[in-house]
Amino acid sequence: MAQSSLSVVAGRWRPGGRSTARFGRRTLVESLYLLTAPVSAVAGLLLMTGALCAGAAASLLPRGARLAAHALATARWPGDLEWWRIGAARSQAARTGTTTAARRPGPKGTPEAADPGLWLDLAHAVLVLPVVLVTSAVTALWWFAGVATATYPLRSQVTPGSLRPMTLYAGSERSHVALSLGLTSPGGRLAFALTLAVLLLSTLPLVTRMCVAAQAGLGQALLSDMSALHRRISGLERERDTARAQAVAAVTAEAAALRRLERDIHDGPQQQLVRLAMELGRAQHHFDRDPELVRAALADAVVQTQEALDELRALSRGIAPPILADRGLREALSALAARCVVPAALDAGPTDGRLDPAVETAAYFVVAEALTNVAKHSCAGSCTVGMRHAEGTLRVWVTDDGVGGAALAKGHGLRGLADRVQAVGGQLRVDSPEDGPTTVSAALPCR
């Protein structure tokens, strides 16, 4: 019976003992992290400042790019060390789910001067210094007061009789505040010291946890490349790069369209109009002498006029097709499929009303250029024009059963089409293996 009772007590004590040991070990680790923080913070700030200055000086040298890159890599060492320290301190809190990876997440490769992570490391090195001075001072004071009061019975000599009242002083020798605690008996002083020791040591884990939360929270907010601030900076950089790429693509596509229009006008309507002027001049010259020649010249002039009109209509469709503006993208694609030399079938799904004019124009020219390539280069027997609008994205595609081999490489006609699609934030894709089939598709964001 006695053995069973002891077993029950031991079984109840063991989990509590393990929990107390784990609690005390965590407090010691966090205290060590806080007390050594000023040394690592000062050393890290000095190392980072020196590395950045060395990198700036090396970048001015004729061949100092390698030295500058090495100096910038060295400047990130303090941040890596602090991240490891945070992970070591937080590893004791695994049960709370607040562990931190031992290796700092971030982009691989040599850092550059424009890397936001490098400047976030510098901001952490500057901002963390006053924080660690406060947290380490609070932790050191709490440990000193707790240990001093706990060891008071060992350090004091108990003498019989009454003692002078215990008085606490705050301030300098000339101006200070005195607080009398009484405690004129050795027993009272002993009870006061033990009570204060229990209070300080029992609240020490809470104090260290709060200090670690403040200090490590600042480190996690600035040192991690996955932090909210870094994600915001990276997002703004991506938006800037996307806007620049779209602007360049728009300018490139517009310049290519203007050059093509100029070439088409020079090779088509301009030549027709020159010939028309020559025929009219010949008719005027022979008006009185050779009526038959005048009649033939006028008939030829009528033909030239009709051909010039047809050329101008075709060019106007390339600039701003009227059917697209008047009747919408579906009808415009239907007209393109009907005019295609290669038999083309239309597979167009419904759209939620009219889309953005720039998106509709880009989709129209994707299909128009793809059908032109089908007629000129594919040797296809049939093709399909498709369109779908769903979840804020318009997809158009042209598939043929031709010989394949289409590409987005420089020098191909589809390259300018890719710039036009990119100008509205879309993406052009060409899938054209040898021996076909070929699919040219575009995904365009729209409302």
Beta strands, then each sheet from edge to edge (+ up, - down):
strand 1: 166-171
strand 2: 176-182
strand 3: 344-348
strand 4: 383-390
strand 5: 393-400
strand 6: 427-431
strand 7: 438-445
sheet 1: 1+ 2-
sheet 2: 3+ 4+ 5- 7+ 6-
end
